[in-house]
Amino acid sequence: MKPSRSRPHILLGVITLIASAGCSPHALRDTDLPEVEMPERFEAPDGPNVAAPDAWWTSFGEPALDRTMQAAFASNLGLRQAWSRLEQSNAQARIAGAFLYPEVDLDAAASRTRTDPADFPATTSDRFAIGLGLTWEIDLWRRIANRADAATLLARASRADAEQTALLLSGSITELWFSIQEQEQLLVLFEGQTELSRTLLELTELRYGQGVGDGLQVLQQRLQLESVIAAIPEVRSTLETSRNQLAVLLARTPESLEDDPPFTAIPTLPELPPFPILPSPRDLLERRPDLRAAHDRVAAADLEVAVAIADMLPALRVSLDGRFSGDQLSNLFDSTIASLSGAILQPVFDAGRRGAEADRRRAILQERVDGFTERFIVALREVEDAIDRERNLVELLEQVRIQVDLADRTLIESRIRFANAQIEYLDVITAIRALQDLQRREIGVERSVLANRARLLLAIGGAWTRDLAPPDAESPRKPNQRAANDPDESSIRNSES
């Protein structure tokens, strides 16, 4: 029998179809930048600038803050949920990538049939079978590969989301830390102010007892003392609630954090560290996890457009089935049945469903592009806002300190003049209140300056989040496992079109 002449043509057609696999019908975006004008640099204040440490909160020189931060990275429940979402995304990426490979199924069966005729002895017959089936969709138009790459990009975006959660967590802990230190420092200040007010009250009472002063002066000084004491509960309340919030961020009950030395803040605000060297606006795209996540979601949406368009084109599926059967296990492989089949599926009519899906994916892509651009503009604004606030807050702090010095000198002069009967005691009370109010304000402005520096360091991001790992990280993944932790996955986009 002569071989069929059609077989070379069929083989050539199959080779052509396989060779055409990987051609995407959609040209991917050719830029990784947001659609906005990119400024060259930020306008930093004049003066010496130093490189900020990678773990930015250590620039404040607070070892207890660093210990608290590390404990939060290991135990914070919000961050642990972010790691769990990353695991889900990694698993979804592996699921999507598995469709690139053939699916192989093994099945085995055994049966026994009993025949019991009326006039004959009963007989039994056995049948054994084992089969192996393979199904594979050849990836025409990179539909499957683009979907797998999109899932990998979304998993990488989930990794960036977890890093952003850690970044925001570090900011929240630092803000609470400064708030705790502020309230502790205020309590120390109130203790000194109360002691001074009591001393002055004793002096006015002594003068009144000696017939030098009058009862009004005693009442005025008692009122001044009570005004200091009345401010303490509010400060203590803020201190306690700040500690409670810190305990929640550490995944602990509020009571468990009381008097715990590793998490006890020194009751004095630290000095403002030197101004950090600022990165360029373009560097924010790599330094900030939220921008990296937004970029990866844009890239994933672009690939999903290609998937939706490819879904309207023909699909080629190949099936291979082999089966062995016999009436005994010893001759199971004597009888073989095998089949190979292929099918091409071309959508003809779906009432516009696939076209609408492609339009929807294009709209999602544009939404994410606009969201990425907006997120970048907001990032620029956050840096600029922190720079402007620091410039003004530092100037305000200098002015407040000048006022504190003047108020202190005014009080000294007022007490001397009152002792010489040159002024009324009400002038002394006024000087005391002015000094004490300014001392409290000085502490508040110091905290504002430090908190604003923390917001600036948060706004410029950093590379330290890339080294974070889940607290219960498992062994390294297998080589063929798709996951979001590979730093070189950025080459996925635009690799083929």
C-alpha positions in Angstrom: 0.0 0.0 0.0 1.4 3.4 -1.0 1.7 6.1 1.6 -0.8 8.8 1.4 0.4 12.0 -0.3 -1.7 14.1 2.1 0.4 13.1 5.1 3.3 15.5 4.3 0.9 18.3 3.8 -0.8 17.5 7.1 2.6 17.3 8.8 3.6 20.6 7.2 0.4 22.2 8.4 0.9 21.0 12.0 4.5 22.3 11.9 3.3 25.7 10.6 0.6 26.0 13.3 3.1 25.1 16.0 5.6 27.5 14.6 3.0 30.3 14.6 2.3 29.7 18.3 3.6 32.6 20.4 2.6 35.3 18.0 0.5 37.8 20.0 -2.2 39.7 18.1 -1.9 42.7 20.4 1.1 45.1 20.6 2.0 45.7 24.3 2.7 49.2 25.7 6.2 50.3 24.9 6.7 52.4 28.0 7.0 51.7 31.7 6.6 55.3 32.8 3.5 57.1 33.9 1.9 59.4 31.4 3.0 62.7 33.0 5.9 65.1 32.7 8.8 63.8 34.8 10.6 66.5 36.9 14.3 66.3 37.2 14.8 66.6 40.9 13.3 67.7 44.2 14.2 71.1 45.8 15.9 70.2 49.0 16.5 72.7 51.8 19.9 74.3 52.0 22.4 72.7 54.3 24.4 69.5 54.7 22.6 66.4 53.4 23.5 62.8 54.4 22.4 59.5 53.0 19.6 58.1 55.1 20.1 54.5 56.4 18.2 51.8 54.5 16.1 51.1 57.6 15.0 54.8 57.8 13.7 54.7 61.4 17.2 54.0 62.7 18.3 57.5 61.7 16.5 58.7 64.9 18.9 56.7 67.1 16.3 54.8 69.1 17.3 51.2 69.7 14.0 50.4 71.4 12.1 51.7 68.3 14.1 49.4 66.1 13.3 46.4 68.4 9.7 47.3 68.3 9.8 47.6 64.5 11.3 44.2 64.0 8.7 42.7 66.4 5.9 44.3 64.3 7.3 42.9 61.1 7.1 39.4 62.6 3.8 39.6 64.3 1.6 42.4 62.8 -1.7 40.8 61.7 -2.3 43.2 58.8 1.1 42.3 57.4 0.5 38.6 57.9 -2.7 38.9 56.0 -0.7 40.6 53.2 1.7 37.7 53.1 -1.3 35.3 52.9 -2.6 37.3 49.9 0.8 36.9 48.3 0.6 33.2 48.7 -2.8 33.1 47.1 -1.5 35.2 44.1 1.6 32.9 43.8 -0.7 29.9 43.7 -2.9 31.5 41.1 0.2 32.3 39.0 1.2 28.6 39.1 -2.3 27.6 38.1 -2.2 29.9 35.1 1.3 28.7 34.1 0.3 25.1 34.3 -2.0 25.4 31.2 1.1 25.9 29.1 2.0 22.2 29.5 0.1 19.1 28.4 -2.3 17.4 30.9 -1.6 13.7 31.3 -4.2 11.4 32.9 -3.7 7.8 33.9 -6.7 5.5 34.4 -6.9 1.8 35.3 -9.9 -0.5 35.5 -10.7 -4.1 36.4 -14.0 -6.0 36.0 -15.3 -9.5 36.5 -18.4 -10.8 34.7 -20.4 -13.8 36.0 -22.6 -15.7 33.5 -25.0 -18.2 35.1 -27.1 -20.0 32.3 -30.0 -22.1 33.4 -28.7 -25.4 32.0 -25.0 -24.8 32.2 -22.4 -24.2 34.9 -21.7 -20.6 35.8 -18.7 -19.0 34.2 -16.7 -15.9 35.0 -14.6 -13.7 32.8 -12.1 -11.0 33.9 -11.1 -7.9 32.1 -8.2 -5.6 32.9 -7.4 -2.2 31.3 -4.9 0.6 31.8 -4.9 3.8 29.8 -2.9 7.0 29.4 -4.4 10.1 28.0 -2.8 13.4 27.0 -4.6 16.6 26.1 -2.8 19.8 25.1 -3.8 23.1 23.7 -1.1 24.5 21.5 -0.6 28.1 22.5 -1.6 30.0 19.3 -1.4 33.7 19.7 0.2 33.5 23.1 -3.2 33.4 24.8 -2.1 31.0 27.5 1.4 32.5 27.9 0.1 36.0 28.2 -2.5 34.9 30.8 0.2 33.2 32.8 2.5 36.2 32.6 -0.3 38.5 33.7 -0.9 36.2 36.7 2.8 36.4 37.5 2.7 40.2 37.3 -0.3 40.3 39.6 1.5 38.0 42.0 4.5 40.4 41.9 2.1 43.3 42.5 0.8 41.4 45.6 4.4 41.1 46.8 4.7 44.9 46.4 1.4 45.3 48.3 2.9 43.4 51.2 6.0 45.6 51.1 3.7 48.7 51.0 1.9 47.3 54.1 5.2 47.0 55.9 6.2 50.5 54.8 3.0 52.0 56.1 3.3 49.9 59.3 6.8 51.3 59.9 5.3 54.8 59.6 2.5 54.1 62.0 4.8 52.7 64.6 7.2 55.6 64.4 4.3 58.1 64.7 3.0 56.3 67.7 6.5 56.1 69.2 7.0 59.9 68.9 3.5 60.4 70.3 4.3 58.3 73.3 7.6 60.1 73.8 5.8 63.5 73.5 3.3 62.6 76.2 6.0 61.1 78.5 8.0 64.3 78.1 4.9 66.4 78.8 4.3 64.5 82.0 7.9 65.2 83.1 7.3 68.9 82.2 4.0 69.0 84.1 5.8 67.5 87.1 8.3 70.4 87.1 5.6 73.0 86.4 3.5 71.6 89.2 6.4 71.8 91.6 7.1 75.4 90.6 3.4 76.4 91.0 3.3 74.8 94.4 6.4 76.6 95.5 4.9 79.9 94.3 1.6 79.0 96.1 3.6 78.4 99.3 5.3 81.8 98.9 2.0 83.7 98.3 0.4 81.9 101.3 3.5 82.8 103.5 3.3 86.5 102.3 -0.5 86.5 103.1 0.1 85.0 106.5 2.7 87.7 107.2 0.2 90.4 106.1 2.2 91.4 103.0 -0.1 89.9 100.3 -3.8 89.5 100.0 -6.2 86.6 99.6 -6.7 87.4 95.9 -3.1 86.6 95.1 -3.5 83.2 96.9 -6.6 82.4 94.9 -4.9 83.4 91.7 -1.9 81.1 92.4 -4.2 78.2 93.4 -6.1 78.6 90.1 -2.8 78.6 88.2 -1.7 75.4 90.0 -5.0 73.7 89.3 -4.8 74.6 85.6 -1.5 72.7 85.4 -2.9 69.7 87.3 -6.0 69.7 85.1 -3.9 69.3 81.9 -2.3 66.0 83.2 -5.3 63.6 82.7 -5.7 64.5 79.0 -2.0 63.9 78.4 -2.1 60.6 80.4 -5.1 59.5 78.4 -3.3 60.2 75.1 -0.3 58.3 76.3 -2.3 55.3 77.3 -4.3 55.1 74.1 -1.1 55.5 72.1 0.4 52.5 73.9 -2.8 50.5 73.3 -2.6 51.3 69.6 1.1 50.2 69.6 0.1 47.0 71.3 -2.5 46.2 68.5 0.1 46.8 65.8 2.3 44.3 67.6 -0.6 41.8 67.7 -0.7 42.0 71.5 -3.3 42.9 74.0 -2.9 46.4 75.6 -2.3 45.0 79.1 0.6 42.8 77.9 2.6 45.8 76.7 2.6 47.6 80.1 6.1 47.9 81.6 7.7 45.7 78.9 11.3 47.0 78.7 12.0 46.1 75.0 9.1 48.4 74.0 9.5 51.2 76.5 10.2 54.6 74.9 12.7 57.1 76.5 10.6 60.0 77.7 12.5 62.5 75.6 12.1 63.2 71.9 15.3 62.6 69.9 17.1 65.2 68.0 16.2 65.8 64.3 18.7 63.9 62.2 20.4 65.7 59.2 18.3 66.1 56.1 18.5 63.0 53.9 19.8 63.0 50.3 16.8 62.9 48.1 16.4 60.5 45.2 15.3 61.7 41.8 11.6 61.6 41.0 12.2 58.8 38.5 13.9 56.7 41.3 10.6 56.7 43.2 9.3 54.2 40.6 11.7 51.6 42.0 11.9 52.8 45.6 8.2 52.9 46.4 6.3 49.6 46.5 2.9 51.2 45.8 4.3 52.5 42.5 5.8 49.2 41.6 2.5 47.5 42.3 0.6 50.0 40.2 3.0 49.5 37.3 2.7 45.7 37.4 -1.0 45.9 37.4 -0.8 48.1 34.3 1.4 45.5 32.6 -0.9 42.7 33.6 -4.0 44.5 32.3 -2.1 45.1 29.0 -1.5 41.3 28.7 -5.1 40.6 29.5 -6.1 42.7 26.5 -4.0 40.5 24.4 -5.7 37.4 26.0 -9.1 38.8 25.2 -8.2 39.5 21.6 -6.6 36.0 21.2 -9.8 34.5 22.6 -11.6 35.5 19.4 -9.1 33.6 17.2 -8.9 29.9 16.4 -7.7 27.5 19.1 -5.9 24.2 18.4 -6.2 21.3 20.8 -4.4 17.9 20.5 -5.4 14.7 22.2 -3.5 11.5 22.5 -5.0 8.3 24.0 -3.4 4.9 24.5 -5.0 1.9 26.2 -3.9 -1.7 27.0 -6.4 -4.4 27.9 -6.5 -8.1 28.5 -8.4 -10.8 30.3 -5.4 -11.5 32.5 -2.7 -9.3 34.1 -0.1 -11.4 32.3 -1.3 -10.5 28.9 -2.5 -7.0 29.7 0.0 -5.4 27.3 -0.7 -7.8 24.4 -3.6 -5.7 23.1 -3.0 -2.0 22.4 -5.4 0.7 21.2 -4.1 4.2 20.5 -5.5 7.3 18.9 -4.3 10.8 18.0 -6.7 13.6 17.3 -6.6 17.3 16.8 -9.3 19.9 16.7 -9.4 23.6 15.7 -12.1 25.7 17.3 -13.0 29.0 15.7 -15.7 31.1 17.4 -18.4 32.1 14.8 -21.2 33.6 16.8 -21.3 34.6 20.5 -23.5 37.7 20.3 -20.5 40.0 20.7 -19.4 38.5 24.0 -15.7 38.2 23.2 -15.6 41.6 21.5 -17.2 43.1 24.6 -14.7 41.4 26.8 -11.8 42.9 24.8 -13.4 46.3 25.1 -13.8 45.8 28.9 -10.1 44.8 29.1 -9.0 47.9 27.2 -11.1 50.0 29.6 -9.4 48.3 32.6 -6.0 49.0 31.0 -6.8 52.7 30.6 -8.1 52.9 34.2 -4.9 51.3 35.6 -2.7 53.6 33.4 -4.5 56.6 34.8 -4.4 55.2 38.3 -0.6 54.6 38.0 -0.1 58.2 36.7 -2.2 59.6 39.6 -0.4 57.5 42.1 2.9 58.8 40.8 1.7 62.4 41.0 0.5 61.9 44.5 4.0 60.4 45.4 5.6 63.6 44.1 3.2 65.7 46.1 3.9 63.7 49.3 7.6 64.3 49.0 7.2 68.0 48.2 4.7 68.5 51.0 7.1 66.9 53.5 9.9 69.1 52.3 7.8 72.3 52.5 6.4 71.3 56.0 9.9 70.6 57.4 11.2 74.0 56.1 8.4 75.8 57.9 8.2 73.6 61.0 12.0 74.0 61.6 11.6 77.7 61.4 8.6 77.6 63.7 10.5 75.5 66.3 13.3 78.1 66.3 10.8 80.9 66.9 9.1 79.0 69.7 12.4 78.3 71.4 13.2 82.1 71.2 9.8 82.7 72.8 10.5 80.2 75.5 13.7 81.9 76.4 12.0 85.3 76.4 9.1 84.0 78.5 11.6 82.5 81.0 13.4 85.8 81.3 10.1 87.6 81.6 9.0 85.4 84.5 12.3 86.0 86.3 12.0 89.8 85.9 8.3 89.7 86.9 9.1 87.9 90.2 11.8 90.4 91.0 9.5 93.4 90.3 6.7 91.8 92.3 9.0 91.2 95.2 9.8 94.9 95.0 6.1 95.8 94.9 6.5 97.3 91.4 3.8 95.2 89.7 0.7 93.2 90.7 0.8 89.4 91.2 -1.5 89.0 88.2 1.5 90.0 86.0 3.5 87.1 87.6 0.6 84.7 86.9 0.5 85.9 83.3 4.2 85.3 82.9 4.0 81.8 84.4 1.2 80.8 82.1 2.9 82.2 79.0 6.1 80.2 79.9 4.3 77.0 80.6 2.2 77.2 77.5 5.3 77.8 75.3 7.1 74.9 77.0 4.3 72.6 76.1 4.1 74.0 72.6 7.8 73.5 72.1 7.4 69.8 72.8 4.5 69.5 70.4 6.4 71.3 67.6 9.4 69.0 68.2 7.2 66.0 67.7 5.6 67.5 64.6 9.1 68.1 63.1 10.1 64.5 63.8 6.8 63.1 62.6 7.1 65.1 59.4 10.7 63.8 58.8 9.3 60.3 59.2 6.7 61.0 56.6 9.4 62.3 54.2 11.5 59.2 54.6 8.3 57.1 54.0 7.5 59.1 50.9 10.9 58.5 49.3 10.7 54.8 50.0 13.7 52.5 49.9 15.1 49.1 49.1 14.8 47.6 52.6 11.3 46.2 51.9 12.6 43.9 49.2 14.5 42.0 51.9 11.4 41.3 53.9 10.1 37.7 54.1 7.0 36.1 55.7 7.7 35.2 59.3 7.0 31.5 58.6 8.7 31.4 55.2 9.0 28.0 53.7 11.9 26.5 51.8 12.8 28.0 48.4 10.4 27.2 45.7 11.1 24.8 42.9 12.8 26.0 39.7 9.7 25.7 37.5 7.4 27.4 40.0 6.0 30.7 39.0 6.1 33.2 41.8 6.3 37.0 42.3 9.7 37.0 44.2 11.9 37.1 41.2 13.5 40.5 40.7 14.1 39.8 37.0 10.5 39.2 36.1 10.2 42.7 34.6 11.4 41.2 31.3 8.0 39.5 30.9 6.4 42.4 29.3 7.2 43.3 25.7 9.3 40.2 25.3 7.2 39.1 22.3 4.6 40.7 20.2 
